[in-house]
Amino acid sequence: MNLAVTMYSFNDWARKGKIDVKGFIEYCGTLEGVEAVDLLSYYWTDEEKERSMVKKWLTDNGLKIAAYAIGSNFAHKGGEKLEKEIKAAKKGIDVAAELGAPCIRIFGGSIERKTDSRSHDPSWGVFGSSLSEDETKEEAVDICIDAVAKLIDYAKEKDVILAVENHGGIPATIAECERFREKIKSPYLQFTLDSGGFLTAGEDPVKAFSILADSAAHVHLRDVKKAPEGSRQPYENCVLGEGIVDFLGCIAKLKEASYDGYYSIECESEKERGDLQENVRKSVEYIRSLGL
């Protein structure tokens, strides 16, 4: 299998300046079986300089780029906020094309709930938008779809697939992903399928992968486990293999659909994060131990 690691696995360190893009690439080059990396727009420290060096860093470490990722929220009813998001997404597409990434991970959108904005609701999200609970979930999904549709021609021009992720917010469920592909009938609209994201949204990841595998441009292997009693959410992220995601089942469904893209390790760990390099190494070793 084509194994990759997403830099989001080092989100805590990257935000604190403990690792940069070069250091991340160099570390991944030491991991047996890892062929590629996901890079994210969040982590540039000197974007222009680093972008000009990425291809060399990848070559020097025997790696490729599996995907480029941006944060995006298209849950806006037109106006300046939506135009800003579309402009930022187009810049992300430009960077993905420049770096040679086959796809760009984007989000559809998310809505800040009035009930408890501190709590992550995987079916709505907690990020600010111009929408609220005054819109139904179905209306919000369609608003996001309409915005993403505006990017299709630009993505086609740059030959970069828009890989919408079910990472919480919109889309979160199988039905919402299906609505995206039903309304945007283009090979440039596909998905980043996130195993943990489906589970936390109340879906069976194996079932989700089975239904959506033929529209997968990229895959995030993320594990979760039951959160301790009294936690705000029912699940928490963990090192792969220490949780409850059925990776064998998920990957089998992708193989049945002849998926030949990357499987990117997304090792998010809660609170006591420990050594993130060791967490990622354990996660890579676990996936490789499955003998796939």
N, C-alpha and C positions, 0 to 999 in steps of 0.2 A: 504494500500500500504506500501511497505517496504521503509521507508524514511531514508535518510542519509544526511550528510553534508560533502562536500569536504573542506579540509584545504586550498585549493586555494582561498576560500572566504575570508581568512585572509592573503592573499599574502602580502599586504602592511605592515601589522603589523609584520608578521613573518620575512620579510626581514629586518625590523628595530629592531628586537629583542624584540618587545612588547608582543609577545606570542610565546610559544614553543609547542611542540607536546603534552606534558602532560597537559598544560593549555588549549589547544584546545579540547582535549578529555574531560577534566573536564567540560568545558563550554557546550559541546554538550550533556553531561549527564544531564544538567539542562533543555534541550529543550523537551517539551512534544511532544510525537509522533516520536521523532528521535530514530532510532534503531541502527544506524551504522555510520561509518565515512570513508572517503577516506583519506589515508595518502600519502604524496608525498616525494620523495627523496630529494627535494630541502631544506627541513626545519629541518633536523637533526642538532643539535648543538653539540652533542657528540653521533655520530651514534651508535657505539657499545653498549654504556651504555643504551641509550634510546631504542634501538631495543630489548634489553633483558628485558625491563620493559613494553613494549607496551601491551602485553597480560594481565598483571596484571592491568594496568591502564584501559583497556577496561572492564575487569571484574568488577573492583571496581565501574565503572560508568554505568554498565548495557548495554554496547554497544558491537557491533561486528565490524569487519573490512569489509567494502563493496568492497574496491579495493585499490590496491597500484598503484602509478603512478610515471612515470619517464618522463623526457623530452628526446626525441630522434629525430635524423635527419639522415635518411638513404639516403638522396639525394647526393650520392657520387658514382662516377664510380670506385668502388674498391679502393684498396690502403689502406694506414695506417689510414686515417680518417674513412673509412667505418669499418675497423676492430675494431677501438676504439669504435665506436657506437655499434657494435654487442657485444663486450665484456661488455660494460656498460649495455646493455639490458639484457644480461645473468645474470649479477649480480642482476639487478632489479627483474628478475624472481626468483632468489634464495631468495631474501628478501621477495617477495610476498608469496612464499611457506612457508618460515619460520614463517611469521606472520599469515598464514592461510587465506590469501586473495584469493577469487575465481578467480580473474582476475587481470591483470596488464594493466593499461592504458598506451598506447604508441602513439607516433605520427609517421606518415609515413615519412614526411620530408617537407622541405620548401626551397625556393630559394630566394636569395637576388636579388631584382630587380634593374636594373641599373638606372631606371628612378627616383626613390625617395626612397632611402633605409630607410628613417625615417618614412615612411608611411606604415601602415599595410594594405596590400592587402590580403583580406581573401581567394583569389583563388590561391595565390602564396606563401605568407608568406614573412618574412623579415629576417629570420635567415640564417647565413652564411652556405654555402655548397660549394662543388667543381663543382656544376653545375651553369649555368647562363641561360639567355634568349636565348643562342645559341641552347639549347635543347627546343623542343616543350614541352608543358604541358603533352601531352600524353607520350612522351619519359621519362620525369621526373617521372611520375606516375609509369611507368613500372620499372624504376630503383629502386624506393622505394619498390615496390612489391617484386622484386627479392631479395632484402635484407631482408625484413620481412620474406620471405619464408625460409631463412636460420635459423630462430629461431624456426620454428614449431616443429621440433623433440625435441629440448631442452625443450620447453614449455610443450610438451606432457609428457616427462620424469618427469617433476616436477608437472604435473597436474595443470597447471596455464594457463588460457585462455589469449591469446593476444587480448586485446580490443583496436583496433585502433580508435582514435578519430578524428572527423571532426572539429577540433578546429581552423582551418585555415591552409593554406598550402596544404599539400597532405595527405589524401584526403580532399576535401572541398565540393564537390558536390555529389549528389545521384549517378551519373554515375561513378564517381571515386571510390566510395565505392563499387558499384556493380562490378567494374573491379577487385578490391581486392579479393572479394569472388569468382569471376569466375576463377581467376588464382590461388588462394590458396584454394583448396577444402579440408578444414580440419575443424573439429569442434573446433580446437584450434585457429582458426582465426575468431574472431567476432568483434563487434564494441562497442565503447562507443558513443552512440548517443547524440549529444549536440544540444539542441533545438535552442539556439541562434546562434550557429555556422552555421547551415543551412541557417537561415534567412539572416545573414550578407554575405553569399556567393551567395545570390540571389535565394535561394530555398525556397519553402513552407515547413516549418518544419512538418506540418501534413502529407503532401504527402511523405516526406522523411521517417518519422516514419512508415507510412503505408507500404512502399516498403521494408524497412530494418528491421522492427520489429523482424522478425524471425531470424535475425542474431545479435540481441542485447545481449551483455553480461552485459552491464552496461548503465546507463542513467544519463546525466547531465541536470538538469532543470536550464536553464539560460535564463534570460530575457534581452531584449534590447529595446531601444526606439529611435526615430528619434533624431539625434544629432542637436544641434543648428545651425542655418545658419552660414556658413563660417567655419564650422569644417572640419578637414582633411578627416574624414570618415563620411558616411551617418548615421551610427548608433553608439550609445554608450550603455554600459552596465548599468543596473539599478537593484534596488530591485525587486524581483519577484512580479508580479502583477501591477507594475507601467509602464510596457512596452507593447509591441504589440504581444508577442508570445501567441499563442492559446494553453495553457497548457491542457485544457479540451480535445481538439481535438487530441493533441499529445498522451496523456495518454490513450485515448480511443482506438487508433490504437494499442498501446502496449498490452492493455488488450484483444483486439480481437485476438492477436497473442499468447495469454497465457503467456506473459512475466511475470516472477516471480522473477526478480532480483531487485536490489535497484534503487531507484530514488534519486539521490544525488543533494542536493541544491548547486548550484554554483552561489553565489551572488557576482558578480564583480560590483563595483561601480566606477565611473569616478571622477577624480579631487577632488571634495568636498566629500571625502569618509565618513566623519562623524564617527559615532560609528559603527564599523563593527559588533560588537556583536548584536546591535540593528537591523542593516540591515539584518543579518541572521535570527534573531528571527522573524522579520516581514515577511521574505520570507517563513519561515517554517509555520507560522500562515496562510499565504495566501494559500499555497498549501493544508494545512489541511482544510481550509474553503471551498474548492471545494467539500468536502464530498466524496472523492474517497477512 
